[in-house]
Amino acid sequence: MTEPMGANQVPSEARRWWVYLIVNPNGRSYVGVTFDISPARRLAEHNSAGPRAARSTRGQGPWVIAYAEIALSRGTALSQEWHLKRDRARRRRLSQDYLATQT
């Protein structure tokens, strides 16, 4: 017999790994991974500059999501994050594309 879900519980099929790129108005970027419904919760943590924000994003906001993609597993997400962090040209292009749409 299964237990009823609480208000803040999400069915496992709705939860996914995400790889995301956030940027600030100065053009700085940050690549991360999260396991959540969407990267919006993680973005709020980055913007809060609290203890759950990455050290490199604290005090550098406001951050916005420039790019996000779903990964099928934790391993895939970490691999995608690793590649995006090292492919500076792609990361710069994604950041510039996003910032160009905002002006």
C-alpha positions in Angstrom: 0.0 0.0 0.0 1.4 3.4 -0.9 1.3 6.4 1.3 -0.4 9.6 0.1 1.9 12.3 -1.1 2.5 15.4 1.0 2.1 18.9 -0.4 5.8 19.3 -1.2 6.4 15.8 -2.5 6.7 15.2 -6.2 6.2 11.9 -8.0 9.6 10.5 -9.0 8.8 10.5 -12.7 8.3 14.3 -12.6 11.7 14.9 -11.0 14.6 15.3 -13.3 18.3 16.2 -13.4 18.9 19.6 -14.9 22.1 21.3 -16.2 21.8 25.0 -16.2 23.7 28.2 -17.2 23.0 31.4 -15.3 24.3 34.8 -16.2 24.3 38.2 -14.5 24.0 41.6 -16.2 27.9 42.0 -16.1 28.2 38.9 -18.4 29.5 36.5 -15.7 28.2 33.0 -16.1 27.9 30.0 -13.8 27.2 26.3 -14.8 25.5 24.0 -12.4 23.4 20.8 -11.9 20.3 20.4 -9.9 17.7 17.6 -9.2 14.4 19.4 -9.0 11.2 20.1 -11.0 13.0 23.0 -12.6 16.2 25.1 -12.0 14.0 28.0 -10.6 14.5 26.9 -7.0 18.2 26.7 -7.4 18.2 30.1 -9.1 16.5 31.6 -6.1 19.2 30.1 -3.9 21.9 31.7 -6.0 20.2 35.1 -5.9 19.6 34.9 -2.2 23.4 34.8 -1.6 22.7 32.6 1.4 24.7 29.5 2.5 23.2 27.3 -0.3 24.4 29.7 -3.0 27.6 28.8 -4.8 30.5 30.8 -3.4 31.3 32.2 -6.9 27.7 33.6 -7.3 27.3 35.3 -3.9 27.0 39.0 -4.2 27.3 38.9 -8.0 23.6 38.8 -8.9 20.9 39.2 -9.9 21.3 36.0 -11.9 18.9 34.7 -14.6 18.7 31.4 -16.3 20.1 31.7 -19.8 20.0 28.0 -20.7 18.7 24.8 -19.1 18.5 21.2 -20.3 17.1 18.0 -18.9 19.5 15.1 -18.3 18.3 11.5 -18.1 20.4 10.6 -15.1 22.8 12.1 -12.6 25.8 10.7 -14.5 24.6 12.3 -17.8 23.9 15.6 -16.0 27.4 15.7 -14.5 29.0 14.9 -17.8 27.0 17.6 -19.6 28.0 20.1 -16.8 31.7 19.1 -17.2 31.5 19.7 -21.0 29.7 23.0 -20.7 32.1 24.3 -18.1 35.1 23.5 -20.3 33.6 24.6 -23.6 34.0 28.3 -23.0 33.0 29.3 -26.6 29.7 27.5 -26.3 29.1 29.0 -22.8 29.9 32.5 -24.1 27.7 32.0 -27.1 24.7 30.8 -24.9 25.2 33.8 -22.5 25.5 36.3 -25.4 22.5 34.9 -27.1 20.4 35.2 -24.0 21.6 38.7 -23.1 20.9 39.9 -26.7 17.3 38.8 -26.4 16.9 40.9 -23.3 18.0 44.2 -24.7 
